Amino acid sequence: MIDEAADPGTRWRMVLPLKGGPNAKSRLAAPAGLAVAIALDCLDAVLATPAVAEVVVVTPDPRLAQAAGSAGALVRGESRPGSGLTGAIEDGLRGLEGPCAVLLGDLPALRAADLDLALQHAGKALTTPRQGRPTAPSMVFVPDADGVGTVLLAALDPARMQPAFGPESASRHAESGALRLDLDLPALRRDVDTQADLEVAQSFGLGRRTLAFLAGQALPGA
């Protein structure tokens, strides 16, 4: 667990790649509407985060694109359809300047306060040389609850970003020189790929759209 004082001053550009469509959460074996609800609940939390100056959503899904734009995000399509998560992230980072981060959009229990705290810790870590090293890390990442995947990747400049999301991404990010931040923020780190994941996220408190969908009363835009 990271216990250094957090940095409250940095303002971030956040990239959210949102897949959408009928296969967005295939492992969850859930209707497409649930994936949309989860993504938009995650987006709501990001937009409400004080440390976030701008949110860039990359999605090929027209429904998600319209809802994200209406909520206040900058929306981009995929320049290379079918290129996967890495291509979508590159589209999101293009043209950005200054501190930036990539957050995966399958966090239905995400709270703005938790993301704000994580970004503060990221800003502190990115400006503090590690013990035994003369310089600060070029990237930092927050692993998922299982410690294998990655939910958040951050750097002080887009040119320093080397995203390696996908299977075993935590180890790949660490191998690329990114500093691992094992923050005690369980709702932030609980991404949802399976029904068991969703049940754990539910214990933290789901976002309003996800709750409504599960209750059979989907809200507009979800």
C-alpha positions as CSV (number, residue, x, y, z in Angstrom):
1,M,0.0,0.0,0.0
2,I,1.3,3.5,-0.9
3,D,1.3,5.8,2.1
4,E,3.3,8.8,0.9
5,A,1.5,12.1,1.0
6,A,-0.6,12.5,-2.2
7,D,-0.2,15.4,-4.6
8,P,-3.5,17.4,-4.8
9,G,-2.4,19.9,-7.5
10,T,-2.1,18.0,-10.8
11,R,-4.9,18.2,-13.3
12,W,-5.3,15.2,-15.6
13,R,-6.6,14.3,-19.1
14,M,-8.3,10.9,-18.8
15,V,-8.8,8.4,-21.7
16,L,-11.6,5.9,-21.4
17,P,-11.7,3.3,-24.1
18,L,-15.3,1.9,-24.1
19,K,-16.0,-1.1,-26.4
20,G,-19.8,-1.2,-26.3
21,G,-21.9,-3.5,-28.5
22,P,-23.2,-7.0,-27.9
23,N,-19.8,-8.5,-27.2
24,A,-18.6,-5.8,-24.7
25,K,-18.8,-8.1,-21.7
26,S,-18.9,-11.5,-23.2
27,R,-17.4,-13.2,-20.2
28,L,-20.1,-11.7,-18.0
29,A,-22.7,-13.4,-20.2
30,A,-24.9,-10.3,-19.7
31,P,-27.1,-8.2,-22.1
32,A,-25.4,-5.4,-23.9
33,G,-27.4,-2.9,-22.0
34,L,-25.5,-3.9,-18.8
35,A,-22.2,-3.1,-20.3
36,V,-23.5,0.3,-21.4
37,A,-24.8,1.0,-17.9
38,I,-21.4,0.0,-16.3
39,A,-19.5,2.2,-18.8
40,L,-21.6,5.2,-18.2
41,D,-21.6,4.8,-14.5
42,C,-17.8,4.7,-14.7
43,L,-17.8,7.8,-16.9
44,D,-20.1,9.7,-14.5
45,A,-17.5,9.1,-11.7
46,V,-14.6,10.3,-13.8
47,L,-16.4,13.4,-14.9
48,A,-17.1,14.2,-11.2
49,T,-13.5,13.8,-10.2
50,P,-11.9,17.1,-9.1
51,A,-8.4,16.2,-10.4
52,V,-9.8,15.5,-13.9
53,A,-9.6,18.4,-16.4
54,E,-10.8,16.6,-19.5
55,V,-12.2,13.2,-20.4
56,V,-11.7,11.5,-23.8
57,V,-14.0,8.6,-24.6
58,V,-13.0,6.3,-27.5
59,T,-15.8,4.0,-28.7
60,P,-17.1,2.5,-31.9
61,D,-20.6,2.3,-30.3
62,P,-23.0,5.1,-31.4
63,R,-25.1,4.7,-28.3
64,L,-22.2,5.1,-26.0
65,A,-20.8,7.9,-28.1
66,Q,-24.0,9.9,-27.9
67,A,-24.4,9.4,-24.2
68,A,-20.8,10.2,-23.4
69,G,-20.9,13.4,-25.5
70,S,-24.1,14.5,-23.8
71,A,-22.5,13.9,-20.4
72,G,-19.6,16.2,-21.2
73,A,-16.8,14.0,-22.6
74,L,-14.9,14.5,-25.7
75,V,-15.8,11.6,-27.9
76,R,-13.6,10.0,-30.6
77,G,-14.2,7.0,-32.9
78,E,-11.7,4.4,-33.6
79,S,-9.3,5.4,-36.4
80,R,-8.4,1.7,-37.0
81,P,-11.5,-0.4,-36.3
82,G,-10.6,-3.8,-35.1
83,S,-7.2,-2.8,-33.8
84,G,-8.3,-3.5,-30.2
85,L,-7.7,-1.8,-26.9
86,T,-4.2,-0.6,-27.7
87,G,-5.4,1.2,-30.9
88,A,-8.3,2.8,-29.0
89,I,-6.0,4.1,-26.3
90,E,-3.6,5.5,-28.9
91,D,-6.6,7.3,-30.5
92,G,-7.5,8.7,-27.1
93,L,-4.0,10.0,-26.3
94,R,-3.5,11.6,-29.7
95,G,-3.1,15.3,-29.4
96,L,-3.3,15.4,-25.6
97,E,-0.7,17.4,-23.6
98,G,0.4,17.2,-20.0
99,P,-0.5,14.7,-17.3
100,C,-2.7,11.9,-18.7
101,A,-4.1,8.6,-17.6
102,V,-6.0,5.7,-19.1
103,L,-8.8,4.1,-17.1
104,L,-10.7,1.0,-18.1
105,G,-14.4,1.5,-18.2
106,D,-15.6,-1.6,-16.5
107,L,-15.7,-0.2,-12.9
108,P,-19.4,0.0,-11.9
109,A,-18.6,0.9,-8.3
110,L,-16.1,3.6,-9.0
111,R,-16.3,6.7,-6.8
112,A,-15.0,10.1,-7.8
113,A,-13.3,10.5,-4.5
114,D,-11.4,7.2,-5.0
115,L,-10.2,8.1,-8.5
116,D,-9.2,11.6,-7.2
117,L,-7.1,10.0,-4.5
118,A,-5.5,7.6,-6.9
119,L,-4.6,10.4,-9.3
120,Q,-3.1,12.4,-6.4
121,H,-0.9,9.4,-5.5
122,A,0.0,9.0,-9.2
123,G,1.1,12.7,-9.4
124,K,3.2,12.4,-6.3
125,A,4.9,9.1,-7.5
126,L,5.6,10.5,-10.9
127,T,7.5,13.5,-9.4
128,T,9.4,11.6,-6.7
129,P,12.6,9.6,-7.5
130,R,12.4,6.0,-6.4
131,Q,14.8,4.7,-3.7
132,G,18.1,4.0,-5.3
133,R,17.2,5.7,-8.5
134,P,18.0,9.3,-9.6
135,T,14.8,9.9,-11.5
136,A,11.1,9.4,-11.0
137,P,9.3,6.7,-12.9
138,S,8.0,7.6,-16.3
139,M,4.7,5.8,-15.7
140,V,2.7,4.4,-12.8
141,F,-0.2,1.9,-12.7
142,V,-2.8,0.6,-10.4
143,P,-3.4,-3.1,-10.7
144,D,-6.8,-4.7,-10.5
145,A,-8.1,-6.5,-7.4
146,D,-6.5,-9.7,-8.5
147,G,-3.1,-8.0,-9.0
148,V,-2.8,-9.4,-12.5
149,G,-4.5,-6.8,-14.7
150,T,-4.4,-3.0,-14.8
151,V,-7.2,-0.5,-14.1
152,L,-5.3,2.8,-14.3
153,L,-2.1,3.8,-16.1
154,A,-0.7,7.3,-15.8
155,A,2.2,9.5,-16.9
156,L,3.0,13.2,-16.9
157,D,3.2,13.3,-20.7
158,P,1.5,11.2,-23.4
159,A,4.8,10.5,-25.0
160,R,5.8,8.6,-21.9
161,M,2.8,6.3,-22.1
162,Q,3.5,2.7,-23.1
163,P,0.1,1.0,-22.6
164,A,0.1,-2.8,-22.5
165,F,-3.4,-3.7,-21.4
166,G,-4.7,-7.2,-21.8
167,P,-3.9,-10.5,-20.1
168,E,-1.1,-10.2,-17.5
169,S,-0.9,-6.4,-18.1
170,A,0.3,-5.7,-14.6
171,S,3.5,-7.6,-15.1
172,R,4.0,-6.1,-18.6
173,H,3.6,-2.6,-17.3
174,A,6.0,-3.3,-14.5
175,E,8.5,-4.7,-16.9
176,S,8.3,-1.5,-19.0
177,G,9.4,0.5,-16.0
178,A,6.0,1.6,-14.6
179,L,5.8,1.9,-10.9
180,R,3.1,-0.3,-9.3
181,L,0.7,1.5,-6.9
182,D,-1.1,-1.0,-4.7
183,L,-3.6,1.4,-3.3
184,D,-6.2,0.5,-0.8
185,L,-9.1,1.5,-3.0
186,P,-11.1,-1.7,-3.6
187,A,-14.0,-0.1,-5.6
188,L,-11.5,1.4,-8.0
189,R,-9.6,-1.9,-8.4
190,R,-12.7,-4.1,-8.9
191,D,-13.2,-4.4,-12.6
192,V,-16.0,-6.6,-13.7
193,D,-15.5,-9.5,-16.1
194,T,-17.6,-12.2,-14.4
195,Q,-20.7,-12.6,-12.4
196,A,-18.6,-13.1,-9.3
197,D,-16.8,-9.8,-10.0
198,L,-20.2,-8.0,-10.3
199,E,-21.3,-9.4,-7.0
200,V,-18.2,-8.1,-5.3
201,A,-18.7,-4.7,-6.9
202,Q,-22.3,-4.7,-5.7
203,S,-21.0,-5.0,-2.1
204,F,-19.2,-1.6,-2.6
205,G,-22.2,0.1,-4.1
206,L,-23.0,0.2,-7.8
207,G,-23.6,3.2,-9.9
208,R,-27.2,4.3,-10.5
209,R,-27.5,3.0,-14.1
210,T,-26.1,-0.4,-13.3
211,L,-28.5,-0.7,-10.3
212,A,-31.4,0.4,-12.4
213,F,-30.5,-2.1,-15.2
214,L,-30.2,-4.9,-12.8
215,A,-33.6,-3.9,-11.3
216,G,-35.1,-4.0,-14.8
217,Q,-35.6,-0.2,-14.9
218,A,-32.8,1.1,-17.2
219,L,-32.4,4.8,-17.1
220,P,-32.2,7.0,-20.2
221,G,-28.8,6.8,-21.9
222,A,-28.1,3.4,-20.4
